[in-house]
């Protein structure tokens, strides 16, 4: 899609209470995922639960999201794609801020699941970060940082355990092994 389409999509993103630093999101699907997750974040944060689903093209060739599925505090399974949805990626939130949980990066299970399913995955964190699990590259990449999408007002950064920008299965495993369980 051309730059005009990207500009139109950017203008259509929710403005009230939504984060604005999405300049790095140049891919149409990335922008769609950011807008969708920005809308889901308040419910996820209020409920203290992960929400998840699928992204893809609907029968008319337009980007669409499956209905949100509510998970629990640390997992969610989107289920089957609705009829007519050509799945491109999964998405999920990480719920509300919890000082004792490492929710500002994708988990090892998040990346492993997307690799096994062979689809990319978008992850929203309580701090308002947006991650992409790239199944082909087998890595998690930070698309935009804290405040890129709506964040939990209770969120506080952890200077002792800051998130990086790219993770592989090995580096996520190492991060989990070195997690002290709190900030």
N, C-alpha and C positions, 0 to 999 in steps of 0.2 A: 504494500500500500504506500501511497505517496505521503509527502510531508503535510499536505493539506488535510488528509484524513487523520494523521496523527494530531494535528492542531485541533481539529474538530473533536476528536476523542478527548483530548486534554481539556477542552472547554466544557465538555459534558460531564467531567468527573465532579463528584460532589465537592462543594466548596466549604459549606458550613461545618466547622469542627474537623474538617479533613486536613491531613497533612499536605503540604504543597511541594516538597522536595522530591519530585519524580522526574527530574530532567534526564537522568540516566536511563529511564525506561523508554527505549525507542522501538521496541518490538510491540506489535499490536496485541499479542496475547499477554505480554507482561503488563501492559497498561490495563487491559481488561481484568486480569487477575488482581491487580492493585486496587482497582475501583470496586470489584466484587468483595474482596477481603476487607476493604475499608468499611463497607456497609455491614458486614457480618461481625466485625470486631466488637461493637458495643454489646451485642447479645452474648458473645462468647465470654467477654470480660465480666458482665453482670452475673452470668450463670456459673462462672468459674469452671467452664467445661470447654473441651475442644469441639469445634464444629468442622465438618468436612463435606466434600462433594467432588464433582468432576466438572471439568471445563472442556468445551469442544464446539463444533459447528452443529447448529440445529438443521432441521430438514430444509430450511430456506437459505442455508449457507452463512448464517450470522453466528457470531460468537455467543455462546449461551452457557449457563451454569446449571447443573442439576440442583434440585432442592437441597437445602442444608440438612445434614444429618447431625443430631446431637450425640456426642460421645460422652466420655467421662473426663476427669481432671487431666488424664495423661494419655488418652488414646481415642481414636475414632476410626470407624470403617465406613466408607461411603456407600457400599453396596453396588448394585448393578446400575449401569447407565440407563437413563430413560430411553424409550424407543425414539429413534431418530437422531440421537446425539452421537456424532462422530467424536469420540474421546481423544483429546489432545494432551490433557494433563489432569492431575488430581490437585486438590487444594485442601488445606486445613489450617485451623488456628491453634494457638497454644494456650488459650484460655486467659485467666487472670494472672496478674503478677503474683509470684510467690518467691519470697526472698530465699527460700531453701531449695528451689528447683532451677535447673539450668535451662530455661525456656527461651533464651535469646538466640539460640542456634538450633538448627534441625538436630534431632536425635539420631543416633546410629541406626535405630529401627526405622526412622523416617526415610533415610537415604537407602537402606537395604531394601525396604518394601518397594520403593519406586524403581530401583534397579531391577528387582525380581519381576515386577509387573511390566517393565519396559516402557514406562511413561514418565514424563517429567512431573514434578510436584512443586507446588507453591506453598510456602509456609509463612504465616503471619505470627509475629511474636507480641507479647504484652507490651514491649517497648516500642512497637510500631515499625519493626523491621520487616522487610520482605525478602525472603530467600527463594531461590530456585534450586531444586534438586534436579540436576541434569543427568538423566538415566544413562545416556550414551557415554558421557565423559566420566560417569561414576563419581560425581562431586557435587557438593552444595556450594552455591555461589550467592553472596549477598548482593541483591539487586539494588536495594536502597536502605539506608541506615535508620537509626532511631527516629521516630516521628514521621517516617515516610507515609505511613497509614495511621489510623487512629491508634492511640496508645492508652493503656490503662493509666488513669490519673495517679494511681498508687505506685506506678513503676518507678524504680530508682536504679540507676546503673550500678554495677559492681566493679569498681576499679581494680579489685584484686583478681578478677576473673573475666576480663572483657572478651567479647566475641571477636573472632578474626573475620576475614572476608571470603576465604575459600576453605572448604574441608573435604577430605576424602574419607573413605571408610576407616582407614588407619588413623587419621588425625581426629576423627570424631570418637573413635574407640579410646585413643589416648586422652582426649579431653574428659570423657566420662570416667576414666580410671583416675584422673587427677582432680576430679570434682570433690571438694571438701564437704559439700552438702549445704553450704550457706555462704553468705557474703559478709 
